[in-house]
Amino acid sequence: MPDCQLDEGVSQGEAKLKCNLFLARLDTG
């Protein structure tokens, strides 16, 4: 599983939001 990382050209807020959604999906299975 790739870690949540900031992609170039993506704002930190947006990347964090996507990261949270990604972790939420893993958490809920």
C-alpha positions as CSV (number, residue, x, y, z in Angstrom):
1,M,0.0,0.0,0.0
2,P,1.5,3.4,-1.0
3,D,1.7,6.0,1.7
4,C,-0.2,9.2,1.4
5,Q,2.2,11.6,-0.2
6,L,1.8,15.1,-1.7
7,D,1.8,15.1,-5.4
8,E,3.4,17.8,-7.4
9,G,0.9,20.4,-8.7
10,V,-1.6,19.4,-6.0
11,S,-2.3,21.8,-3.1
12,Q,-1.5,20.4,0.4
13,G,-5.2,20.8,1.4
14,E,-6.5,18.8,-1.5
15,A,-3.8,16.1,-1.1
16,K,-4.7,15.8,2.6
17,L,-8.4,15.6,1.8
18,K,-7.7,12.8,-0.7
19,C,-5.5,11.1,1.8
20,N,-8.2,11.2,4.5
21,L,-10.7,9.7,2.1
22,F,-8.3,7.0,1.1
23,L,-7.6,6.1,4.8
24,A,-11.3,6.2,5.5
25,R,-11.9,3.6,2.8
26,L,-9.2,1.4,4.2
27,D,-10.7,1.8,7.7
28,T,-14.2,0.9,6.6
29,G,-13.0,-1.9,4.4
